[in-house]
Amino acid sequence: MKYLKILSFVIFLFIIGHLFTEYTSLLSIILIPYCLLILIEYALFVRKK
């Protein structure tokens, strides 16, 4: 289930990146927190194993 969540986040990030390629600052503001969130969730998931 966690893998689906991570995969959906990644797909969502790709969609946002595709829509806002012109607005680089906006893209970084959106992408950085989501990337951190994905890394934290993945680290917790790996630790639980």
PyMOL Python script that loads the backbone (N, CA, C, O; Angstrom):
from pymol import cmd

cmd.read_pdbstr("""\
ATOM      1  N   MET A   1       0.829  -1.201   0.000  1.00  0.00           N
ATOM      2  CA  MET A   1       0.000   0.000   0.000  1.00  0.00           C
ATOM      3  C   MET A   1       0.871   1.262   0.000  1.00  0.00           C
ATOM      4  O   MET A   1       0.560   2.247  -0.669  1.00  0.00           O
ATOM      5  N   LYS A   2       1.957   1.209   0.757  1.00  0.00           N
ATOM      6  CA  LYS A   2       2.855   2.369   0.791  1.00  0.00           C
ATOM      7  C   LYS A   2       3.468   2.620  -0.585  1.00  0.00           C
ATOM      8  O   LYS A   2       3.656   3.765  -0.998  1.00  0.00           O
ATOM      9  N   TYR A   3       3.776   1.525  -1.287  1.00  0.00           N
ATOM     10  CA  TYR A   3       4.360   1.689  -2.616  1.00  0.00           C
ATOM     11  C   TYR A   3       3.395   2.419  -3.542  1.00  0.00           C
ATOM     12  O   TYR A   3       3.814   3.261  -4.336  1.00  0.00           O
ATOM     13  N   LEU A   4       2.102   2.101  -3.444  1.00  0.00           N
ATOM     14  CA  LEU A   4       1.099   2.794  -4.255  1.00  0.00           C
ATOM     15  C   LEU A   4       1.073   4.273  -3.914  1.00  0.00           C
ATOM     16  O   LEU A   4       0.966   5.121  -4.799  1.00  0.00           O
ATOM     17  N   LYS A   5       1.171   4.580  -2.617  1.00  0.00           N
ATOM     18  CA  LYS A   5       1.157   5.973  -2.175  1.00  0.00           C
ATOM     19  C   LYS A   5       2.354   6.725  -2.750  1.00  0.00           C
ATOM     20  O   LYS A   5       2.209   7.831  -3.270  1.00  0.00           O
ATOM     21  N   ILE A   6       3.540   6.117  -2.655  1.00  0.00           N
ATOM     22  CA  ILE A   6       4.756   6.747  -3.174  1.00  0.00           C
ATOM     23  C   ILE A   6       4.654   6.913  -4.683  1.00  0.00           C
ATOM     24  O   ILE A   6       5.024   7.954  -5.226  1.00  0.00           O
ATOM     25  N   LEU A   7       4.153   5.889  -5.356  1.00  0.00           N
ATOM     26  CA  LEU A   7       4.022   5.941  -6.809  1.00  0.00           C
ATOM     27  C   LEU A   7       3.059   7.043  -7.225  1.00  0.00           C
ATOM     28  O   LEU A   7       3.308   7.759  -8.195  1.00  0.00           O
ATOM     29  N   SER A   8       1.947   7.180  -6.483  1.00  0.00           N
ATOM     30  CA  SER A   8       0.982   8.230  -6.809  1.00  0.00           C
ATOM     31  C   SER A   8       1.599   9.606  -6.596  1.00  0.00           C
ATOM     32  O   SER A   8       1.352  10.519  -7.385  1.00  0.00           O
ATOM     33  N   PHE A   9       2.408   9.773  -5.531  1.00  0.00           N
ATOM     34  CA  PHE A   9       3.096  11.048  -5.312  1.00  0.00           C
ATOM     35  C   PHE A   9       4.027  11.364  -6.470  1.00  0.00           C
ATOM     36  O   PHE A   9       4.064  12.497  -6.951  1.00  0.00           O
ATOM     37  N   VAL A  10       4.779  10.364  -6.921  1.00  0.00           N
ATOM     38  CA  VAL A  10       5.728  10.580  -8.013  1.00  0.00           C
ATOM     39  C   VAL A  10       4.996  10.980  -9.289  1.00  0.00           C
ATOM     40  O   VAL A  10       5.422  11.899  -9.989  1.00  0.00           O
ATOM     41  N   ILE A  11       3.898  10.292  -9.594  1.00  0.00           N
ATOM     42  CA  ILE A  11       3.112  10.620 -10.788  1.00  0.00           C
ATOM     43  C   ILE A  11       2.563  12.038 -10.678  1.00  0.00           C
ATOM     44  O   ILE A  11       2.575  12.796 -11.648  1.00  0.00           O
ATOM     45  N   PHE A  12       2.075  12.391  -9.475  1.00  0.00           N
ATOM     46  CA  PHE A  12       1.553  13.729  -9.225  1.00  0.00           C
ATOM     47  C   PHE A  12       2.638  14.773  -9.450  1.00  0.00           C
ATOM     48  O   PHE A  12       2.372  15.826 -10.029  1.00  0.00           O
ATOM     49  N   LEU A  13       3.865  14.491  -8.995  1.00  0.00           N
ATOM     50  CA  LEU A  13       4.986  15.410  -9.186  1.00  0.00           C
ATOM     51  C   LEU A  13       5.296  15.580 -10.668  1.00  0.00           C
ATOM     52  O   LEU A  13       5.553  16.694 -11.125  1.00  0.00           O
ATOM     53  N   PHE A  14       5.272  14.485 -11.418  1.00  0.00           N
ATOM     54  CA  PHE A  14       5.542  14.584 -12.850  1.00  0.00           C
ATOM     55  C   PHE A  14       4.487  15.444 -13.540  1.00  0.00           C
ATOM     56  O   PHE A  14       4.812  16.241 -14.420  1.00  0.00           O
ATOM     57  N   ILE A  15       3.214  15.283 -13.138  1.00  0.00           N
ATOM     58  CA  ILE A  15       2.141  16.079 -13.738  1.00  0.00           C
ATOM     59  C   ILE A  15       2.349  17.556 -13.426  1.00  0.00           C
ATOM     60  O   ILE A  15       2.242  18.402 -14.314  1.00  0.00           O
ATOM     61  N   ILE A  16       2.647  17.870 -12.157  1.00  0.00           N
ATOM     62  CA  ILE A  16       2.875  19.267 -11.771  1.00  0.00           C
ATOM     63  C   ILE A  16       4.070  19.832 -12.529  1.00  0.00           C
ATOM     64  O   ILE A  16       4.026  20.958 -13.025  1.00  0.00           O
ATOM     65  N   GLY A  17       5.144  19.038 -12.616  1.00  0.00           N
ATOM     66  CA  GLY A  17       6.332  19.487 -13.332  1.00  0.00           C
ATOM     67  C   GLY A  17       6.031  19.768 -14.795  1.00  0.00           C
ATOM     68  O   GLY A  17       6.552  20.727 -15.364  1.00  0.00           O
ATOM     69  N   HIS A  18       5.197  18.940 -15.406  1.00  0.00           N
ATOM     70  CA  HIS A  18       4.841  19.127 -16.806  1.00  0.00           C
ATOM     71  C   HIS A  18       3.988  20.381 -16.988  1.00  0.00           C
ATOM     72  O   HIS A  18       4.129  21.093 -17.983  1.00  0.00           O
ATOM     73  N   LEU A  19       3.099  20.652 -16.022  1.00  0.00           N
ATOM     74  CA  LEU A  19       2.198  21.795 -16.155  1.00  0.00           C
ATOM     75  C   LEU A  19       2.908  23.120 -15.898  1.00  0.00           C
ATOM     76  O   LEU A  19       2.584  24.133 -16.518  1.00  0.00           O
ATOM     77  N   PHE A  20       3.887  23.110 -14.972  1.00  0.00           N
ATOM     78  CA  PHE A  20       4.501  24.377 -14.551  1.00  0.00           C
ATOM     79  C   PHE A  20       5.974  24.465 -14.937  1.00  0.00           C
ATOM     80  O   PHE A  20       6.794  24.933 -14.147  1.00  0.00           O
ATOM     81  N   THR A  21       6.315  24.021 -16.146  1.00  0.00           N
ATOM     82  CA  THR A  21       7.719  24.069 -16.545  1.00  0.00           C
ATOM     83  C   THR A  21       8.212  25.505 -16.677  1.00  0.00           C
ATOM     84  O   THR A  21       9.395  25.770 -16.460  1.00  0.00           O
ATOM     85  N   GLU A  22       7.323  26.440 -17.031  1.00  0.00           N
ATOM     86  CA  GLU A  22       7.746  27.829 -17.198  1.00  0.00           C
ATOM     87  C   GLU A  22       8.077  28.471 -15.854  1.00  0.00           C
ATOM     88  O   GLU A  22       8.986  29.295 -15.758  1.00  0.00           O
ATOM     89  N   TYR A  23       7.325  28.083 -14.808  1.00  0.00           N
ATOM     90  CA  TYR A  23       7.491  28.735 -13.510  1.00  0.00           C
ATOM     91  C   TYR A  23       8.468  27.924 -12.666  1.00  0.00           C
ATOM     92  O   TYR A  23       8.064  27.088 -11.858  1.00  0.00           O
ATOM     93  N   THR A  24       9.766  28.184 -12.866  1.00  0.00           N
ATOM     94  CA  THR A  24      10.782  27.367 -12.200  1.00  0.00           C
ATOM     95  C   THR A  24      10.756  27.554 -10.694  1.00  0.00           C
ATOM     96  O   THR A  24      10.905  26.587  -9.947  1.00  0.00           O
ATOM     97  N   SER A  25      10.568  28.797 -10.236  1.00  0.00           N
ATOM     98  CA  SER A  25      10.563  29.044  -8.790  1.00  0.00           C
ATOM     99  C   SER A  25       9.367  28.363  -8.139  1.00  0.00           C
ATOM    100  O   SER A  25       9.494  27.760  -7.074  1.00  0.00           O
ATOM    101  N   LEU A  26       8.198  28.461  -8.787  1.00  0.00           N
ATOM    102  CA  LEU A  26       6.996  27.803  -8.267  1.00  0.00           C
ATOM    103  C   LEU A  26       7.211  26.294  -8.237  1.00  0.00           C
ATOM    104  O   LEU A  26       6.820  25.623  -7.282  1.00  0.00           O
ATOM    105  N   LEU A  27       7.832  25.767  -9.286  1.00  0.00           N
ATOM    106  CA  LEU A  27       8.090  24.331  -9.369  1.00  0.00           C
ATOM    107  C   LEU A  27       8.966  23.878  -8.211  1.00  0.00           C
ATOM    108  O   LEU A  27       8.683  22.857  -7.584  1.00  0.00           O
ATOM    109  N   SER A  28      10.032  24.631  -7.919  1.00  0.00           N
ATOM    110  CA  SER A  28      10.924  24.231  -6.827  1.00  0.00           C
ATOM    111  C   SER A  28      10.208  24.330  -5.489  1.00  0.00           C
ATOM    112  O   SER A  28      10.416  23.494  -4.610  1.00  0.00           O
ATOM    113  N   ILE A  29       9.359  25.354  -5.325  1.00  0.00           N
ATOM    114  CA  ILE A  29       8.615  25.510  -4.072  1.00  0.00           C
ATOM    115  C   ILE A  29       7.689  24.318  -3.868  1.00  0.00           C
ATOM    116  O   ILE A  29       7.516  23.854  -2.741  1.00  0.00           O
ATOM    117  N   ILE A  30       7.089  23.817  -4.953  1.00  0.00           N
ATOM    118  CA  ILE A  30       6.168  22.684  -4.828  1.00  0.00           C
ATOM    119  C   ILE A  30       6.938  21.373  -4.705  1.00  0.00           C
ATOM    120  O   ILE A  30       6.584  20.521  -3.890  1.00  0.00           O
ATOM    121  N   LEU A  31       7.991  21.204  -5.512  1.00  0.00           N
ATOM    122  CA  LEU A  31       8.663  19.907  -5.597  1.00  0.00           C
ATOM    123  C   LEU A  31       9.492  19.576  -4.370  1.00  0.00           C
ATOM    124  O   LEU A  31       9.504  18.426  -3.930  1.00  0.00           O
ATOM    125  N   ILE A  32      10.193  20.570  -3.800  1.00  0.00           N
ATOM    126  CA  ILE A  32      11.111  20.271  -2.696  1.00  0.00           C
ATOM    127  C   ILE A  32      10.382  19.660  -1.502  1.00  0.00           C
ATOM    128  O   ILE A  32      10.830  18.625  -1.009  1.00  0.00           O
ATOM    129  N   PRO A  33       9.269  20.247  -1.001  1.00  0.00           N
ATOM    130  CA  PRO A  33       8.580  19.619   0.134  1.00  0.00           C
ATOM    131  C   PRO A  33       8.048  18.229  -0.196  1.00  0.00           C
ATOM    132  O   PRO A  33       8.121  17.328   0.640  1.00  0.00           O
ATOM    133  N   TYR A  34       7.515  18.042  -1.400  1.00  0.00           N
ATOM    134  CA  TYR A  34       6.991  16.727  -1.762  1.00  0.00           C
ATOM    135  C   TYR A  34       8.109  15.697  -1.848  1.00  0.00           C
ATOM    136  O   TYR A  34       7.937  14.556  -1.418  1.00  0.00           O
ATOM    137  N   CYS A  35       9.259  16.092  -2.404  1.00  0.00           N
ATOM    138  CA  CYS A  35      10.394  15.164  -2.479  1.00  0.00           C
ATOM    139  C   CYS A  35      10.856  14.780  -1.082  1.00  0.00           C
ATOM    140  O   CYS A  35      11.151  13.614  -0.822  1.00  0.00           O
ATOM    141  N   LEU A  36      10.920  15.761  -0.179  1.00  0.00           N
ATOM    142  CA  LEU A  36      11.311  15.467   1.203  1.00  0.00           C
ATOM    143  C   LEU A  36      10.307  14.526   1.845  1.00  0.00           C
ATOM    144  O   LEU A  36      10.686  13.579   2.535  1.00  0.00           O
ATOM    145  N   LEU A  37       9.021  14.788   1.617  1.00  0.00           N
ATOM    146  CA  LEU A  37       7.974  13.939   2.191  1.00  0.00           C
ATOM    147  C   LEU A  37       8.105  12.506   1.678  1.00  0.00           C
ATOM    148  O   LEU A  37       7.994  11.553   2.449  1.00  0.00           O
ATOM    149  N   ILE A  38       8.341  12.358   0.372  1.00  0.00           N
ATOM    150  CA  ILE A  38       8.489  11.023  -0.208  1.00  0.00           C
ATOM    151  C   ILE A  38       9.703  10.317   0.388  1.00  0.00           C
ATOM    152  O   ILE A  38       9.636   9.135   0.724  1.00  0.00           O
ATOM    153  N   LEU A  39      10.821  11.049   0.519  1.00  0.00           N
ATOM    154  CA  LEU A  39      12.025  10.430   1.074  1.00  0.00           C
ATOM    155  C   LEU A  39      11.806   9.998   2.512  1.00  0.00           C
ATOM    156  O   LEU A  39      12.244   8.918   2.906  1.00  0.00           O
ATOM    157  N   ILE A  40      11.128  10.833   3.308  1.00  0.00           N
ATOM    158  CA  ILE A  40      10.863  10.500   4.711  1.00  0.00           C
ATOM    159  C   ILE A  40       9.960   9.275   4.794  1.00  0.00           C
ATOM    160  O   ILE A  40      10.236   8.352   5.561  1.00  0.00           O
ATOM    161  N   GLU A  41       8.882   9.261   4.010  1.00  0.00           N
ATOM    162  CA  GLU A  41       7.962   8.123   4.044  1.00  0.00           C
ATOM    163  C   GLU A  41       8.665   6.846   3.591  1.00  0.00           C
ATOM    164  O   GLU A  41       8.451   5.779   4.167  1.00  0.00           O
ATOM    165  N   TYR A  42       9.496   6.952   2.569  1.00  0.00           N
ATOM    166  CA  TYR A  42      10.214   5.776   2.077  1.00  0.00           C
ATOM    167  C   TYR A  42      11.201   5.264   3.124  1.00  0.00           C
ATOM    168  O   TYR A  42      11.332   4.056   3.324  1.00  0.00           O
ATOM    169  N   ALA A  43      11.896   6.193   3.793  1.00  0.00           N
ATOM    170  CA  ALA A  43      12.848   5.797   4.837  1.00  0.00           C
ATOM    171  C   ALA A  43      12.122   5.090   5.980  1.00  0.00           C
ATOM    172  O   ALA A  43      12.599   4.077   6.491  1.00  0.00           O
ATOM    173  N   LEU A  44      10.966   5.628   6.382  1.00  0.00           N
ATOM    174  CA  LEU A  44      10.192   4.995   7.451  1.00  0.00           C
ATOM    175  C   LEU A  44       9.705   3.617   7.018  1.00  0.00           C
ATOM    176  O   LEU A  44       9.718   2.671   7.806  1.00  0.00           O
ATOM    177  N   PHE A  45       9.276   3.507   5.763  1.00  0.00           N
ATOM    178  CA  PHE A  45       8.780   2.226   5.254  1.00  0.00           C
ATOM    179  C   PHE A  45       9.898   1.184   5.230  1.00  0.00           C
ATOM    180  O   PHE A  45       9.687   0.029   5.601  1.00  0.00           O
ATOM    181  N   VAL A  46      11.081   1.598   4.794  1.00  0.00           N
ATOM    182  CA  VAL A  46      12.212   0.672   4.734  1.00  0.00           C
ATOM    183  C   VAL A  46      12.626   0.267   6.145  1.00  0.00           C
ATOM    184  O   VAL A  46      12.990  -0.886   6.378  1.00  0.00           O
ATOM    185  N   ARG A  47      12.574   1.208   7.086  1.00  0.00           N
ATOM    186  CA  ARG A  47      12.971   0.909   8.461  1.00  0.00           C
ATOM    187  C   ARG A  47      12.006  -0.090   9.099  1.00  0.00           C
ATOM    188  O   ARG A  47      12.421  -0.938   9.888  1.00  0.00           O
ATOM    189  N   LYS A  48      10.709   0.011   8.757  1.00  0.00           N
ATOM    190  CA  LYS A  48       9.709  -0.890   9.338  1.00  0.00           C
ATOM    191  C   LYS A  48       9.916  -2.329   8.893  1.00  0.00           C
ATOM    192  O   LYS A  48       9.583  -3.259   9.628  1.00  0.00           O
ATOM    193  N   LYS A  49      10.465  -2.522   7.693  1.00  0.00           N
ATOM    194  CA  LYS A  49      10.609  -3.878   7.132  1.00  0.00           C
ATOM    195  C   LYS A  49      11.391  -4.791   8.040  1.00  0.00           C
ATOM    196  O   LYS A  49      11.597  -5.960   7.712  1.00  0.00           O
TER     197      LYS A  49
END
""", "prot")
cmd.dss("prot")
cmd.show_as("cartoon", "prot")
cmd.util.cbc("prot")
cmd.orient("prot")
